[in-house]
């Protein structure tokens, strides 16, 4: 599925729809260049899960946990992961196979430990279509 957005608000709304449709145990990967809107999209996912606290990228902590919404939300940023052992140290399988949802920025870096039914999300810019244009590709999900 491919969706196009033309503003940060539309990107947020796309994430919000994903959060509203999310089911416990789902794992999403989120890939895109720096500054492409991964955090805005993730903030939308959190809003769709009815989380009201501020959402920021867990770049230096690897994971942020949000428990207040309609289900737990585990936001990973694995960009700085040196090897899979670091994921084992934080007990990734408890998150991946738990009752919440996981959204993993740069999930392509840990593909070998991801569940088979992971949902892949890619966000891309195309400056020829405008500064705020984003192409959002979602693989592993039929509709949104």
Long-range contacts (C-beta under 8 A, 24 or more apart in sequence): 1-137, 1-138, 1-139, 1-141, 1-142, 1-143, 1-144, 2-135, 2-136, 2-137, 2-138, 3-135, 3-136, 3-138, 3-144, 4-129, 4-133, 4-134, 4-135, 4-136, 5-132, 5-133, 5-134, 5-136, 6-129, 6-130, 6-132, 6-133, 6-134, 7-132, 8-37, 8-40, 8-132, 10-134, 11-37, 11-40, 11-41, 11-44, 11-123, 11-134, 11-136, 12-40, 12-41, 12-43, 12-44, 12-47, 13-44, 14-41, 14-44, 14-136, 14-144, 15-40, 15-41, 15-42, 15-43, 15-44, 15-45, 15-47, 15-48, 16-44, 16-45, 16-47, 16-48, 17-44, 17-48, 17-144, 18-44, 18-45, 18-48, 18-121, 18-138, 18-144, 19-44, 19-45, 19-46, 19-47, 19-48, 19-49, 20-48, 20-49, 21-48, 21-144, 22-48, 22-49, 22-71, 22-101, 23-101, 24-71, 24-98, 24-99, 24-100, 24-101, 25-97, 25-98, 25-99, 25-101, 26-101, 26-102, 26-119, 27-96, 27-101, 27-102, 27-104, 27-114, 27-115, 27-117, 27-118, 27-119, 28-101, 28-102, 28-103, 28-104, 28-107, 28-118, 28-119, 28-120, 28-121, 29-103, 29-104, 29-105, 29-106, 29-107, 29-108, 29-114, 29-118, 29-119, 29-120, 29-121, 30-103, 30-104, 30-105, 30-106, 30-107, 30-121, 30-123, 31-105, 31-106, 31-107, 31-108, 31-120, 31-121, 31-122, 31-123, 32-122, 32-123, 32-124, 33-124, 33-125, 36-123, 36-124, 36-125, 36-134, 37-123, 37-134, 38-105, 38-123, 41-121, 41-123, 41-136, 42-75, 42-103, 42-105, 45-73, 45-101, 45-103, 46-73, 46-75, 49-73, 49-101, 57-105, 62-86, 62-90, 63-90, 63-95, 71-99, 71-100, 71-101, 72-98, 72-99, 72-100, 72-101, 73-100, 73-101, 73-103, 74-98, 74-100, 74-101, 74-102, 74-103, 75-102, 75-103, 75-105, 76-102, 76-103, 76-104, 76-105, 76-107, 77-104, 77-105, 77-106, 78-104, 78-105, 78-106, 78-107, 78-109, 78-110, 79-105, 79-106, 79-109, 81-109, 81-110, 84-110, 84-112, 84-113, 87-113
